[in-house]
Amino acid sequence: MYHYQTKDIFDQEIDFILRFLFEYDTPEQKQESFEQAYALLQRLDIASHYLLFSLVKERLPRRAKLLFAAEDYKGKKEMIAEVMYYWLGRNDSPYVA
């Protein structure tokens, strides 16, 4: 029987990212937590990214859920980063064409 590697569980990091994405905060609070949330997103391992993707997908409305599900791994990660930049009200996201 296969045992999954569970020593590097990023539960707190995933929770922080989800709260940044889905909870309302003032623009000042979003600005303060953006760097940490973005760094955490980049630091997650592949298994934690897939867990984050599934949790994000659960919270989305139907049409957004379909668009998110259609993305590959890189696309989902970029989409989350793009939403992080959106919450800041900035147009300098490296993911927006």
N, C-alpha and C positions, 0 to 999 in steps of 0.2 A: 504494500500500500504506500502511496506517495504522501509525504508530509511536506506541507508548504512552509517556506521560509517565513517565519513570523517574528524574528527578532527585531527587525527594523519597521515596526508599525508606526505610522505617522498620524495617529488619530487626532492629536491636538492640532497638528498642522492643517489637516484636512478640515477640521472644524473651523479653524480660523479663516481659511479660504472661503468656506461656505458662508460664514457669517459676513465676510466682506462682500460677497456677491449678492446675497439675498436679504440682508437686514438693512433697514434704513438707518443711516447716520448722516450727520451734517457734513457738508463738503469739507470742513476742516478736519473732522474725524476721519473721513475717507482718505484725505491727503496724508494724515499722520500714519495710517495703517497700510497705505498702498505699498510702500517699499518692502515691508515685511511680508505682506501677502504675496507679492510678486516673487520675492526671493524664495518663499516656501514652495510656490508652484514650480519653480525651476529645480528645486532641491529634491522633490519627491522621487522615489524610485518608480519603476514601471508598474508594479502591482498597485502601488498607492495611487498612481495616476488613474488607472482603470477603476479603482474604487471611487475616486473623486468624480470621474466621468459618470458613473452610474448614479451617484447621489445627486449630481447636478441635473442629469436627465430626468430624475424623478420629480424635481421641483419645477420643471418647465411646463408651460402650456403646450397643448397638442401640436400646433404647427412648429413651434420652436423645438419641441422634442424630436419631431421628424427631421428637421434640418440638422440638429445636433447629432442624431443617430447616423445620418448619412456621411458624416465626416470621418476621416481616418484618424489615427492616433495623433499625428502632428496637427491636423486641422482642429481637433477638439481642444488641444492644448493652446493653440493660437487663438481660438474663439474665446476661451476663458480669459486669456491675457487681454484680448481686445475689449471684452466687457469690463475688465478691471480699469483699463484706460478710459472707457466710456464713463464710468462712475466718477472719475475725476473731472470730467468735462473737458478733457484735453483731446486735441486732434493730432497729437504727435505719436500715436501708436505706431510701432514698426510693422504692424500687421494690417493696417488700413492702406489700401492702394490709393 
